[in-house]
Amino acid sequence: MMQRPAFNVVTFILVTLCSAGAIVAMTKRFIPPPPANSLKDSSDAFLTQAMYQPIQWQLIGDAPLAQARRENKPIMLVIGTPWSNPARAFDREVFRDPEIANYVGRYFVCMRVDGNEYPEWLNAMLPLSRISAGMQPGYQIWTLDSQARVIRFIGRSEDSPTLNATTFYANLRQSVAEFAELAGEEPSLYRAQTQDFVQLTLNANGGNRLDRRRELPLSVYTNGPSMLIQSAERASVEPGVIRYMLAAGRFEEAEVVLMEWITSALFDPVNGGWWNSVRGAQLDRLSYDKLTIQNAEMASVLAAVAAARKNPHLAEAARLTFDYIYTVAKNGDGIASCQIGDEEQNGRSKSASVGRARLGTLSPELQRWAGENLNLVLGQNSTMVPRLNNAPALLAPEMVAIRRELRKDRPESAEMVTERYLYVEGTVAARTIEAANLLGDASRLDTALLANDRLREFIVNDVWQRRLSPEPSAEVTFKCQLAYADSELQAFIATGRVVSLSNGLEILKTAMKSHASGVKGVYLNAPKFIGKLQIPRVAVPEVADNIGQSTTATAVRLCAAYGLALGERPLYEVSRQIVEHNANILPTHPLAASMMAVAITSTSDSVLVAGGSDAVERCAQLMREDPSRMVFPGIGKVAGTKGTVPQGLFRKSSTGVLTPVR
């Protein structure tokens, strides 16, 4: 018969193991990190998270391309963002693997791009084909030949949602084999890149018009709880879809979708804001990142639908989202681009989870209410992340009390990426001004207008900077310029400040001039590329974006708005040319929803102008009644003079003629 070990033996083993663990924990901080690679001096979050990998990363430019041609090696191009949970996991678990690092170093020249600082890179590769293929742009790995032509996409897509060390290593080996077989010939996938480039930049279709009967496949968004599921592994809110519904006058349908969204796992009813994505068909595993632009877009569409449908629950969700941006996401003098690193074990969130101790601080009545309405039931919800079970609970006094209690002594919050980007802050200011104006909230409007005024800080010695950081960049991209023009436009609509309209018009004209191509209706959202040996066919217009409105859609909307409001006929014609050029290549996919929306609304050749001493208030009221309208206060240049439009409502044509509306 087998004897049990003596009690003293068991105790000794346990004590020894615990002591060893304690010693490891105490000495871990004294163990020096591995040698830093060439990214050690970078200030970009996505680059610095890879600084201790045993890979010789290079920034995109002539040097790595010249090396690839000189050594006849393929290129591995990694495009990612700090808010991509798969990117962080891949950097932590795969690129630190010595076997993979050795293979990559032996057979590839490695380049890395931060898509948070250079968002134009996120949609530059296969700009049309990636949409239909469901490629997820937050983290992309591409292999290129020595001429920088695309060989293979290695990343997550709707058809292939998983990417691990095994599949990655297999793809690398296949890329090396394909590169050897090509022997300088053009890769087949590069032909798709070229075809996309031709369609977006050279395929002018002046004789075609947008087919208004083309619609997005919205059934996936309107069939109850399943409307969020885009694939087996990913779901997220798509504010562009709501923009499309508003443009098409489908207010009631938009209300149904948003009411489902605020009771999904994506909405944070305690801290406010929207999580980036959900994993699993049961929405049971969250990726606890919050993108600031996505939250600003959501605040705007929530406010628009709340105003049009007089829905108090959506209005409260809009206010909570707005407050998340200007409390949690506000960092110093600016707005952080994203909240990252909030994930813990067991699918929990550091900042939003409510464990037994925190839940125990509530009174028995509030605990009972939280179980019934926020899914916070001890022993039944392993993640303990608040989730609305019903929309009316959002306005209940118990919700206010619970939010106040749970926000006290809040545990460690998530990390904020604090670089100040003009694109981020301009877009956030524009959408939050719009949201506050639609809500009729004077206090929040003042907050958003202050954010707009701070955008002028991005000018140093009369030169615009794309970001404010220890190493500021003087290069301002199309996205940055449009974001600023958009913010100034919204500031004028909300306040009637003529100087805002003048500032916005000036930078919009500069943007359209500097990014024009040789084809009418084509304005290039060119990625930053230092040097002459550029990656071919990546300077293309962006017609779809997975976070907010695409650059092309924003250009159409702003050119139409400024052109009609100010009688700037050339700008208005630019908006029409862009729509005509893209009329038969607009992909019917949720990512392109905002492009479809502006294509519909910009076909109007007139805008409403409210005149009189109460022009600003009348303008706001008309937009609340119908958020799909373009309405301007008849002040200054909108009036065609330095004065104001007479009392009343007028329709202003693209030729500048004002006609009374009865």
ChimeraX attribute file (.defattr): number of C-alpha atoms within 10 A of each C-alpha:
attribute: neighborCount
match mode: 1-to-1
recipient: residues
	/A:1	3
	/A:2	4
	/A:3	5
	/A:4	7
	/A:5	8
	/A:6	9
	/A:7	8
	/A:8	9
	/A:9	10
	/A:10	12
	/A:11	11
	/A:12	12
	/A:13	11
	/A:14	12
	/A:15	12
	/A:16	12
	/A:17	12
	/A:18	12
	/A:19	12
	/A:20	12
	/A:21	12
	/A:22	12
	/A:23	11
	/A:24	12
	/A:25	11
	/A:26	10
	/A:27	10
	/A:28	11
	/A:29	9
	/A:30	8
	/A:31	8
	/A:32	7
	/A:33	9
	/A:34	10
	/A:35	11
	/A:36	16
	/A:37	17
	/A:38	18
	/A:39	22
	/A:40	14
	/A:41	11
	/A:42	14
	/A:43	13
	/A:44	20
	/A:45	17
	/A:46	26
	/A:47	23
	/A:48	18
	/A:49	17
	/A:50	22
	/A:51	21
	/A:52	19
	/A:53	22
	/A:54	20
	/A:55	23
	/A:56	16
	/A:57	22
	/A:58	18
	/A:59	19
	/A:60	20
	/A:61	17
	/A:62	16
	/A:63	13
	/A:64	19
	/A:65	27
	/A:66	15
	/A:67	15
	/A:68	21
	/A:69	16
	/A:70	10
	/A:71	13
	/A:72	19
	/A:73	21
	/A:74	28
	/A:75	30
	/A:76	26
	/A:77	25
	/A:78	21
	/A:79	25
	/A:80	26
	/A:81	26
	/A:82	28
	/A:83	27
	/A:84	23
	/A:85	21
	/A:86	21
	/A:87	22
	/A:88	20
	/A:89	12
	/A:90	17
	/A:91	18
	/A:92	15
	/A:93	12
	/A:94	19
	/A:95	20
	/A:96	16
	/A:97	14
	/A:98	13
	/A:99	12
	/A:100	19
	/A:101	16
	/A:102	14
	/A:103	14
	/A:104	21
	/A:105	15
	/A:106	10
	/A:107	18
	/A:108	24
	/A:109	27
	/A:110	22
	/A:111	20
	/A:112	19
	/A:113	23
	/A:114	21
	/A:115	24
	/A:116	24
	/A:117	22
	/A:118	19
	/A:119	22
	/A:120	26
	/A:121	22
	/A:122	24
	/A:123	26
	/A:124	22
	/A:125	27
	/A:126	24
	/A:127	23
	/A:128	23
	/A:129	15
	/A:130	19
	/A:131	23
	/A:132	13
	/A:133	13
	/A:134	18
	/A:135	21
	/A:136	18
	/A:137	25
	/A:138	23
	/A:139	24
	/A:140	23
	/A:141	20
	/A:142	20
	/A:143	25
	/A:144	27
	/A:145	30
	/A:146	23
	/A:147	20
	/A:148	21
	/A:149	23
	/A:150	28
	/A:151	25
	/A:152	21
	/A:153	20
	/A:154	22
	/A:155	24
	/A:156	21
	/A:157	21
	/A:158	16
	/A:159	12
	/A:160	15
	/A:161	15
	/A:162	13
	/A:163	14
	/A:164	14
	/A:165	14
	/A:166	10
	/A:167	12
	/A:168	18
	/A:169	16
	/A:170	10
	/A:171	17
	/A:172	21
	/A:173	14
	/A:174	14
	/A:175	25
	/A:176	20
	/A:177	11
	/A:178	16
	/A:179	23
	/A:180	15
	/A:181	11
	/A:182	14
	/A:183	11
	/A:184	12
	/A:185	10
	/A:186	15
	/A:187	19
	/A:188	13
	/A:189	16
	/A:190	21
	/A:191	15
	/A:192	18
	/A:193	22
	/A:194	17
	/A:195	19
	/A:196	23
	/A:197	23
	/A:198	14
	/A:199	17
	/A:200	25
	/A:201	23
	/A:202	17
	/A:203	17
	/A:204	20
	/A:205	19
	/A:206	16
	/A:207	8
	/A:208	13
	/A:209	15
	/A:210	18
	/A:211	11
	/A:212	11
	/A:213	6
	/A:214	12
	/A:215	14
	/A:216	17
	/A:217	10
	/A:218	16
	/A:219	10
	/A:220	14
	/A:221	25
	/A:222	16
	/A:223	13
	/A:224	14
	/A:225	16
	/A:226	16
	/A:227	18
	/A:228	25
	/A:229	20
	/A:230	16
	/A:231	16
	/A:232	15
	/A:233	20
	/A:234	21
	/A:235	21
	/A:236	20
	/A:237	27
	/A:238	20
	/A:239	27
	/A:240	28
	/A:241	25
	/A:242	29
	/A:243	28
	/A:244	27
	/A:245	23
	/A:246	25
	/A:247	22
	/A:248	16
	/A:249	15
	/A:250	15
	/A:251	21
	/A:252	13
	/A:253	15
	/A:254	24
	/A:255	22
	/A:256	15
	/A:257	19
	/A:258	24
	/A:259	18
	/A:260	19
	/A:261	22
	/A:262	24
	/A:263	19
	/A:264	19
	/A:265	23
	/A:266	24
	/A:267	21
	/A:268	22
	/A:269	25
	/A:270	22
	/A:271	19
	/A:272	22
	/A:273	29
	/A:274	28
	/A:275	21
	/A:276	27
	/A:277	22
	/A:278	23
	/A:279	17
	/A:280	14
	/A:281	16
	/A:282	12
	/A:283	20
	/A:284	12
	/A:285	17
	/A:286	22
	/A:287	24
	/A:288	27
	/A:289	24
	/A:290	26
	/A:291	22
	/A:292	27
	/A:293	25
	/A:294	26
	/A:295	28
	/A:296	30
	/A:297	27
	/A:298	28
	/A:299	33
	/A:300	28
	/A:301	27
	/A:302	30
	/A:303	31
	/A:304	33
	/A:305	31
	/A:306	25
	/A:307	23
	/A:308	20
	/A:309	17
	/A:310	14
	/A:311	15
	/A:312	16
	/A:313	19
	/A:314	25
	/A:315	22
	/A:316	19
	/A:317	27
	/A:318	29
	/A:319	23
	/A:320	19
	/A:321	27
	/A:322	29
	/A:323	20
	/A:324	23
	/A:325	26
	/A:326	19
	/A:327	12
	/A:328	17
	/A:329	23
	/A:330	17
	/A:331	17
	/A:332	9
	/A:333	9
	/A:334	20
	/A:335	28
	/A:336	25
	/A:337	29
	/A:338	27
	/A:339	23
	/A:340	22
	/A:341	20
	/A:342	20
	/A:343	17
	/A:344	14
	/A:345	8
	/A:346	9
	/A:347	17
	/A:348	21
	/A:349	22
	/A:350	19
	/A:351	18
	/A:352	25
	/A:353	21
	/A:354	22
	/A:355	17
	/A:356	13
	/A:357	8
	/A:358	16
	/A:359	21
	/A:360	13
	/A:361	13
	/A:362	16
	/A:363	11
	/A:364	11
	/A:365	9
	/A:366	17
	/A:367	20
	/A:368	14
	/A:369	18
	/A:370	23
	/A:371	16
	/A:372	15
	/A:373	21
	/A:374	23
	/A:375	17
	/A:376	26
	/A:377	21
	/A:378	15
	/A:379	8
	/A:380	10
	/A:381	13
	/A:382	15
	/A:383	20
	/A:384	22
	/A:385	24
	/A:386	23
	/A:387	20
	/A:388	24
	/A:389	18
	/A:390	15
	/A:391	18
	/A:392	12
	/A:393	19
	/A:394	23
	/A:395	13
	/A:396	10
	/A:397	10
	/A:398	17
	/A:399	20
	/A:400	13
	/A:401	12
	/A:402	19
	/A:403	15
	/A:404	11
	/A:405	15
	/A:406	19
	/A:407	14
	/A:408	9
	/A:409	8
	/A:410	14
	/A:411	14
	/A:412	10
	/A:413	15
	/A:414	20
	/A:415	14
	/A:416	22
	/A:417	20
	/A:418	20
	/A:419	23
	/A:420	22
	/A:421	25
	/A:422	29
	/A:423	25
	/A:424	27
	/A:425	25
	/A:426	27
	/A:427	28
	/A:428	31
	/A:429	31
	/A:430	26
	/A:431	26
	/A:432	34
	/A:433	34
	/A:434	28
	/A:435	30
	/A:436	26
	/A:437	29
	/A:438	28
	/A:439	24
	/A:440	18
	/A:441	13
	/A:442	11
	/A:443	9
	/A:444	20
	/A:445	23
	/A:446	14
	/A:447	17
	/A:448	26
	/A:449	21
	/A:450	14
	/A:451	23
	/A:452	24
	/A:453	15
	/A:454	15
	/A:455	19
	/A:456	12
	/A:457	12
	/A:458	20
	/A:459	14
	/A:460	12
	/A:461	6
	/A:462	7
	/A:463	11
	/A:464	19
	/A:465	20
	/A:466	24
	/A:467	24
	/A:468	19
	/A:469	14
	/A:470	8
	/A:471	9
	/A:472	15
	/A:473	12
	/A:474	15
	/A:475	13
	/A:476	18
	/A:477	24
	/A:478	24
	/A:479	25
	/A:480	25
	/A:481	22
	/A:482	28
	/A:483	29
	/A:484	26
	/A:485	30
	/A:486	27
	/A:487	29
	/A:488	30
	/A:489	27
	/A:490	25
	/A:491	28
	/A:492	21
	/A:493	26
	/A:494	23
	/A:495	17
	/A:496	22
	/A:497	17
	/A:498	18
	/A:499	13
	/A:500	21
	/A:501	25
	/A:502	19
	/A:503	14
	/A:504	25
	/A:505	24
	/A:506	12
	/A:507	18
	/A:508	24
	/A:509	16
	/A:510	14
	/A:511	21
	/A:512	20
	/A:513	11
	/A:514	13
	/A:515	15
	/A:516	14
	/A:517	15
	/A:518	9
	/A:519	13
	/A:520	17
	/A:521	27
	/A:522	25
	/A:523	27
	/A:524	22
	/A:525	24
	/A:526	18
	/A:527	19
	/A:528	18
	/A:529	14
	/A:530	12
	/A:531	11
	/A:532	9
	/A:533	15
	/A:534	17
	/A:535	19
	/A:536	15
	/A:537	19
	/A:538	22
	/A:539	22
	/A:540	25
	/A:541	24
	/A:542	25
	/A:543	27
	/A:544	27
	/A:545	25
	/A:546	21
	/A:547	21
	/A:548	22
	/A:549	26
	/A:550	23
	/A:551	24
	/A:552	28
	/A:553	26
	/A:554	22
	/A:555	28
	/A:556	25
	/A:557	22
	/A:558	24
	/A:559	28
	/A:560	30
	/A:561	24
	/A:562	24
	/A:563	26
	/A:564	28
	/A:565	29
	/A:566	22
	/A:567	21
	/A:568	18
	/A:569	18
	/A:570	13
	/A:571	24
	/A:572	25
	/A:573	18
	/A:574	21
	/A:575	26
	/A:576	21
	/A:577	20
	/A:578	23
	/A:579	29
	/A:580	22
	/A:581	26
	/A:582	27
	/A:583	21
	/A:584	16
	/A:585	16
	/A:586	20
	/A:587	22
	/A:588	17
	/A:589	17
	/A:590	25
	/A:591	25
	/A:592	25
	/A:593	31
	/A:594	29
	/A:595	32
	/A:596	32
	/A:597	22
	/A:598	25
	/A:599	27
	/A:600	17
	/A:601	19
	/A:602	22
	/A:603	15
	/A:604	14
	/A:605	16
	/A:606	23
	/A:607	21
	/A:608	24
	/A:609	28
	/A:610	29
	/A:611	22
	/A:612	16
	/A:613	16
	/A:614	13
	/A:615	25
	/A:616	23
	/A:617	17
	/A:618	20
	/A:619	24
	/A:620	23
	/A:621	18
	/A:622	18
	/A:623	19
	/A:624	23
	/A:625	16
	/A:626	19
	/A:627	23
	/A:628	22
	/A:629	16
	/A:630	21
	/A:631	27
	/A:632	31
	/A:633	30
	/A:634	32
	/A:635	26
	/A:636	19
	/A:637	16
	/A:638	24
	/A:639	24
	/A:640	17
	/A:641	11
	/A:642	11
	/A:643	12
	/A:644	19
	/A:645	23
	/A:646	15
	/A:647	13
	/A:648	17
	/A:649	23
	/A:650	23
	/A:651	18
	/A:652	26
	/A:653	19
	/A:654	22
	/A:655	15
	/A:656	20
	/A:657	13
	/A:658	19
	/A:659	13
	/A:660	12
	/A:661	12
	/A:662	6
